[in-house]
Amino acid sequence: MSTEKRALWPLLGALAAGVVGVVEWCAGRDRAPPSAAPASESSAGARATPPCPAGHLLDDGVCLPLPPEEREPEGSARIELLPGRPPDYARYLTPLAGRPAAASKSGLGVFVAARQGTPAMAIALEAQVGPARLLRLGGPAPRLLTLHQVERGGATRTYVLLYAGLVVERSVEPGEIAVGTPLGRVAPSPAPTGLGIEVRQLRRGVELGPLDAEQALLDDNSLSCDARNVLPLQPAP
């Protein structure tokens, strides 16, 4: 083999290697590695799907709607019946066991007809948090107030229940009371006899501590509220 031919072999080998490299580089560009899943998709998969939609609470496997938040009406001292609350007074529980409520002839409260001497027991309002608290209104015929903390739309509101037509139990002292605590008995009065209940909601920013019973009922400190907004519903049949 001549000297010229032996000198060409290294040059041809280098050219062949360059061609192979170019071919492999082009093939690598065509075979792009699979892209990773977006971070949002992977994180979303890791998070569990909420068991209930917004505005609902899971209770024993059932999604129940939360009570709507009561907003203080501007230029008014009344909170009317909230949307979604049954208008039928008979649907609600009262402090007189087994006695249905009816519309009060005055205001937004309720009236529960009953015979003289019918016992009244403390109840828990719907979505109530913690025990109720009892206060007395002074005067020749003492009257009772019960104060209830209620969870509404993520905020805690205070409601005042004022009872009329009761002979107050002497054993009941101001302070925290449990559900079922005797409050008194239906007083003798001209027909119809029974128990009247008025409900008021403390205004935002009003602290209960420095208030006495009379101050809690002033329009500057509380709003008259439809009793059906907070009274508990009768159990489903």
C-alpha positions in Angstrom: 0.0 0.0 0.0 1.3 3.4 -1.0 2.2 6.1 1.5 -0.6 8.4 0.1 -3.3 5.8 0.8 -2.1 5.1 4.4 -2.3 8.8 5.1 -5.9 9.0 4.0 -7.2 6.4 6.4 -7.1 8.5 9.6 -8.8 11.4 7.7 -11.6 9.1 6.5 -12.1 7.6 10.1 -12.4 11.1 11.5 -15.0 12.1 9.0 -17.0 8.9 9.7 -17.0 9.5 13.4 -18.2 13.1 12.8 -21.1 11.9 10.7 -22.2 9.3 13.4 -22.1 12.0 16.1 -24.3 14.3 14.1 -26.8 11.5 13.4 -27.0 10.6 17.1 -27.4 14.3 18.1 -30.3 14.7 15.8 -32.0 11.5 17.0 -31.6 12.7 20.6 -33.4 15.9 19.8 -36.3 13.9 18.3 -36.6 11.7 21.4 -37.4 14.5 24.0 -37.7 13.1 27.6 -41.3 13.0 28.9 -42.1 16.2 30.7 -42.9 16.0 34.4 -46.5 16.6 35.5 -47.2 20.3 36.5 -46.6 21.0 40.1 -50.1 22.1 40.6 -51.5 18.8 39.2 -49.2 16.7 41.5 -50.0 18.8 44.5 -53.7 18.7 43.8 -53.6 14.9 43.6 -51.9 14.8 46.9 -54.6 16.9 48.6 -57.8 15.1 49.5 -61.0 16.4 48.0 -63.1 18.3 50.6 -65.9 16.0 51.8 -68.5 18.8 51.7 -69.0 21.9 49.6 -68.4 25.4 50.9 -70.9 26.4 53.5 -71.6 22.9 54.7 -70.5 20.8 57.6 -69.9 17.0 57.6 -72.1 15.5 60.4 -72.1 11.7 60.7 -71.5 11.2 57.0 -74.1 13.8 55.9 -73.3 17.3 54.6 -75.5 19.8 56.5 -75.7 23.5 55.4 -74.3 25.9 58.0 -76.7 28.5 59.3 -76.4 31.8 57.5 -74.6 34.6 59.2 -76.9 37.3 60.6 -75.8 40.7 59.4 -76.8 43.8 61.3 -79.3 45.7 59.2 -78.4 49.3 58.6 -80.9 51.9 59.9 -83.0 49.2 61.6 -83.2 47.6 65.1 -84.8 44.4 63.8 -83.5 41.1 62.2 -86.3 39.4 60.3 -86.6 35.7 59.5 -83.5 34.5 57.7 -83.7 32.8 54.3 -83.8 29.0 54.6 -85.4 29.1 58.1 -88.9 27.4 58.2 -91.7 29.9 58.7 -93.9 27.4 60.5 -93.7 28.2 64.2 -94.7 24.6 65.1 -91.4 23.3 63.6 -89.5 24.7 66.6 -88.7 23.5 70.1 -89.6 25.6 73.1 -88.8 25.6 76.8 -92.2 24.1 77.4 -91.7 20.4 76.5 -94.2 19.2 73.9 -95.8 22.7 73.5 -95.6 24.2 70.1 -94.8 27.9 69.5 -97.0 30.4 67.8 -96.4 34.0 66.6 -96.3 36.6 69.2 -98.9 39.4 69.0 -96.1 41.9 69.5 -92.6 42.0 68.1 -90.6 39.1 66.5 -90.9 36.7 69.5 -93.0 33.6 70.1 -95.8 32.7 72.4 -96.2 29.1 73.8 -99.7 28.5 75.2 -99.8 26.3 78.3 -101.8 25.9 81.5 -100.7 27.6 84.8 -97.9 25.7 86.5 -96.4 24.1 83.3 -92.7 23.9 83.9 -90.2 25.7 81.7 -86.7 24.2 81.1 -83.6 25.8 79.6 -82.9 24.9 76.0 -79.9 25.2 73.7 -80.2 27.4 70.6 -79.3 26.1 67.2 -75.5 26.0 66.7 -75.0 27.1 70.3 -71.5 27.0 71.7 -71.0 26.2 75.4 -73.6 26.5 78.2 -76.1 29.3 78.5 -75.9 31.9 81.2 -78.8 33.2 83.3 -79.4 36.7 84.5 -82.3 38.2 86.5 -84.3 41.4 85.8 -85.2 43.2 88.9 -88.6 44.5 90.0 -91.6 43.3 92.0 -92.0 40.3 89.6 -88.5 39.1 88.7 -88.0 38.1 85.1 -85.3 36.0 83.5 -82.8 36.4 80.8 -80.6 33.6 79.3 -77.5 34.4 77.2 -76.4 32.1 74.5 -73.3 32.0 72.3 -74.1 30.9 68.8 -71.7 30.1 65.9 -72.8 31.9 62.7 -70.8 31.8 59.5 -67.5 31.4 61.3 -68.3 34.1 63.9 -69.7 33.8 67.4 -72.7 36.0 68.2 -74.5 36.4 71.5 -78.3 36.1 71.8 -80.5 37.1 74.7 -83.7 35.3 75.5 -86.2 37.2 77.6 -89.0 35.2 79.2 -92.4 36.6 80.1 -95.2 34.8 82.0 -93.1 32.8 84.3 -93.0 32.4 88.1 -89.3 32.2 88.6 -87.8 29.2 90.5 -86.2 30.4 93.7 -83.5 27.8 93.3 -82.2 29.2 90.0 -79.2 31.4 90.6 -77.5 33.7 88.1 -74.6 32.0 86.3 -74.1 29.2 83.8 -76.9 26.7 83.4 -77.2 23.4 81.6 -79.9 22.3 79.2 -82.9 21.1 81.1 -82.4 23.4 84.1 -85.8 24.4 85.5 -86.4 28.1 84.9 -89.9 28.5 86.4 -93.5 27.7 85.9 -96.2 29.3 83.8 -97.8 32.1 85.9 -101.5 32.6 86.5 -102.7 35.3 84.1 -105.8 36.2 82.1 -106.4 33.8 79.2 -104.5 32.8 77.2 -101.9 31.7 79.7 -98.5 30.6 78.5 -94.9 31.6 78.0 -93.7 34.6 75.9 -90.1 34.6 74.5 -88.3 37.6 73.0 -84.9 37.2 71.3 -82.3 39.9 70.9 -78.9 39.8 69.3 -76.0 41.8 70.9 -74.5 44.2 68.5 -70.9 43.7 67.2 -68.4 45.1 69.6 -70.7 45.1 72.6 -69.1 43.2 75.4 -71.4 41.2 77.7 -69.2 41.5 80.8 -69.9 45.1 81.9 -73.6 44.9 80.9 -76.3 44.3 83.4 -79.6 42.6 82.3 -81.4 45.9 81.6 -78.6 47.3 79.5 -78.6 44.1 77.3 -82.1 45.0 76.1 -81.4 48.5 75.0 -81.5 49.2 71.3 -78.0 50.7 71.5 -76.6 47.4 72.6 -78.8 44.8 70.9 -81.2 44.1 68.0 -84.6 42.5 68.1 -84.4 39.2 66.3 -86.9 36.8 64.9 -87.0 33.9 67.4 -87.1 31.4 64.6 -83.6 32.3 63.5 -82.1 30.6 66.6 -84.7 28.3 68.2 -83.8 24.6 67.6 -85.9 22.7 65.1 -88.0 19.7 66.1 -86.3 16.4 65.3 -87.2 14.9 62.0 -90.0 12.3 62.3 
